[in-house]
């Protein structure tokens, strides 16, 4: 599992540097390669955990588990300075509510547009549009169908990948050039992994601020 992850990261770095000149961060490329690998693993085994269902790669279920994910999210926020956090003020706090409400609403509209009418399915897909971490939790709590839960994860992943890829291109035009704007951005779009990766490709010093507020977004 460690060797495989290392190879994926190496390839992702090479693709990011050579093909995109760093404009698409290597983490976004790595996630895409990981999804392809998971799809191939599912085809081979017919299982539910991608390559982790193959014995030699079973360690991937630990490396990709919630414990390490949550650790990296929390650790990223420790680089933020309290003085800069205070500068975001009420606007930074308000961005959380605006971001969650807008994402949830758009997710619900898309769910209805694709023919889902029952409240459980609409709520699950909408929650996935907020963030792919919350979608499955909502679906399992409400007793949603496994297909709907999978759709909620897909909605969140697509959003995350878009954030990763687009952030470096829109950062300067919309003014994401300082900690305050990075925090507001994290509150508006959420997706801790998407924000941290997108900001890393833009300005690494902004990552702790965007990540911290995006973490609150997931909690809210």
C-alpha positions in Angstrom: 0.0 0.0 0.0 2.8 2.4 0.8 4.7 1.6 -2.3 1.6 1.9 -4.5 0.8 5.3 -2.9 4.3 6.5 -3.5 4.2 5.5 -7.2 0.8 7.3 -7.6 2.2 10.4 -6.0 5.3 10.3 -8.1 3.3 10.0 -11.3 0.9 12.7 -10.2 3.9 15.1 -9.6 5.3 14.3 -13.0 2.0 14.9 -14.8 1.4 18.1 -12.8 4.9 19.5 -13.6 5.3 18.3 -17.1 1.8 18.5 -18.6 0.2 21.4 -16.7 3.3 23.3 -15.4 2.0 23.1 -11.9 -1.3 24.9 -12.7 -3.3 21.7 -11.8 -1.9 20.6 -8.4 -0.4 17.1 -8.1 -3.0 16.2 -5.4 -5.8 16.7 -7.9 -4.0 14.5 -10.4 -3.4 11.9 -7.6 -7.1 11.8 -6.7 -8.0 11.2 -10.3 -5.4 8.4 -10.6 -6.8 6.9 -7.3 -10.3 6.9 -8.6 -9.2 5.1 -11.8 -7.3 2.6 -9.7 -10.4 2.1 -7.5 -12.6 1.5 -10.5 -10.2 -1.1 -11.9 -10.1 -2.8 -8.5 -13.9 -2.9 -8.4 -14.0 -4.4 -11.9 -11.5 -7.1 -11.0 -13.0 -8.1 -7.6 -16.6 -7.0 -7.8 -16.0 -5.6 -4.2 -16.8 -2.3 -2.6 -13.3 -1.0 -1.5 -11.6 -0.7 -4.9 -8.0 -2.0 -4.8 -8.2 -2.6 -1.1 -10.3 -5.7 -1.9 -7.2 -7.3 -3.4 -5.2 -8.8 -0.5 -1.8 -7.3 -1.4 -3.3 -3.8 -1.5 -5.5 -4.3 1.6 -3.5 -1.7 3.5 -5.0 1.0 1.3 -8.2 0.8 3.3 -6.2 2.1 6.3 -4.2 4.7 4.5 -7.4 6.1 2.9 -9.5 5.7 6.1 -11.2 8.4 8.1 -8.6 8.5 10.9 -5.6 9.7 8.8 -7.9 12.0 6.8 -9.2 13.7 9.9 -5.6 13.9 11.3 -4.4 15.7 8.2 -7.4 18.1 8.2 -6.8 19.1 11.8 -3.0 19.3 11.4 -3.4 21.7 8.4 -5.3 24.2 10.5 -2.5 24.5 13.1 -0.6 26.8 10.8 -3.2 29.5 11.1 -2.4 32.7 13.2 -5.2 33.8 15.5 -4.7 37.5 14.6 -5.4 36.7 10.9 -8.4 34.6 11.8 -10.0 37.5 13.8 -9.6 39.7 10.7 -12.2 37.6 8.8 -14.8 38.7 11.4 -18.5 38.3 10.9 -18.1 38.0 7.1 -16.0 34.9 7.5 -18.7 33.4 9.8 -21.5 34.4 7.5 -19.7 32.7 4.5 -20.2 29.3 6.2 -24.0 29.7 6.2 -24.1 31.1 2.7 -21.8 28.3 1.4 -23.7 25.5 3.0 -27.1 26.8 2.0 -26.2 27.4 -1.6 -24.5 24.0 -2.1 -27.4 22.2 -0.4 -29.9 24.0 -2.5 -28.1 23.3 -5.8 -27.7 19.7 -4.8 -31.4 19.4 -4.1 -32.3 21.1 -7.4 -30.1 18.6 -9.3 -31.6 15.6 -7.5 -35.1 16.7 -8.4 -34.0 17.4 -12.0 -32.8 13.8 -12.2 -36.1 12.4 -11.1 -35.7 12.0 -7.3 -38.8 13.2 -5.4 -38.7 11.5 -2.0 -37.3 13.6 0.8 -34.7 11.1 1.9 -33.0 10.8 -1.5 -33.1 14.6 -2.1 -31.6 15.3 1.3 -28.9 12.7 0.8 -27.8 14.0 -2.6 -28.0 17.6 -1.4 -25.8 16.8 1.6 -23.3 15.1 -0.7 -23.2 18.3 -2.8 -22.3 20.2 0.5 -19.4 17.8 1.0 -18.8 14.1 0.1 -18.0 13.4 3.8 -21.5 14.4 4.9 -23.5 12.8 2.1 -23.0 9.1 3.2 -23.5 10.0 6.9 -26.8 11.6 6.0 -27.9 8.8 3.7 -27.0 6.0 6.3 -28.8 7.9 9.0 -32.0 8.4 7.0 -31.9 4.9 5.5 -31.3 6.0 1.9 -30.7 3.5 -0.9 -27.1 2.5 -1.6 -27.3 4.0 -5.1 -28.4 7.3 -3.7 -25.6 7.3 -1.2 -23.1 6.6 -4.0 -24.5 9.5 -6.0 -24.1 11.8 -3.0 -20.4 10.8 -2.8 -20.0 11.4 -6.5 -21.6 14.8 -6.3 -19.1 15.8 -3.5 -16.1 14.4 -5.3 -17.0 16.2 -8.6 -17.3 19.4 -6.6 -14.0 18.8 -4.9 -12.1 18.1 -8.1 -13.5 21.3 -9.7 -12.4 23.3 -6.7 -8.9 21.8 -6.9 -8.5 22.6 -10.6 -10.2 26.0 -10.8 -8.9 27.7 -7.6 -5.5 28.6 -9.1 -7.2 30.2 -12.2 -9.7 32.2 -10.3 -7.7 33.2 -7.2 -6.2 36.5 -8.5 -9.3 37.6 -10.5 -11.6 37.3 -7.4 -9.0 38.4 -4.9 -8.0 35.3 -3.0 -4.6 36.8 -2.2 -4.7 37.1 1.6 -5.7 35.1 4.7 -9.0 36.9 5.1 -10.1 36.1 1.6 -8.8 32.5 1.9 -11.0 32.0 5.0 -14.1 33.5 3.2 -13.4 31.2 0.2 -13.1 28.2 2.4 -16.5 29.0 4.0 -18.2 29.6 0.7 -17.0 26.4 -1.2 -16.2 24.1 1.7 -14.5 20.8 0.7 -11.4 20.8 2.9 -9.4 18.6 0.5 -10.4 20.8 -2.5 -9.7 24.1 -0.8 -6.3 23.0 0.7 -5.1 21.6 -2.7 -6.4 24.5 -4.7 -4.8 27.0 -2.4 -1.6 25.0 -2.3 -1.3 25.5 -6.0 -2.1 29.2 -5.6 -0.2 30.3 -2.5 0.9 27.7 0.2 0.8 30.3 3.0 -3.0 30.6 2.5 -3.7 26.8 3.0 -4.1 26.8 6.8 -6.7 29.6 6.7 -8.8 28.2 3.9 -8.5 24.7 5.4 -9.5 25.7 8.9 -12.8 27.4 7.8 -13.6 24.6 5.4 -13.2 22.2 8.4 -15.8 24.3 10.3 -18.0 24.0 7.1 -18.0 20.2 7.4 -18.8 20.5 11.1 -21.7 22.9 10.5 
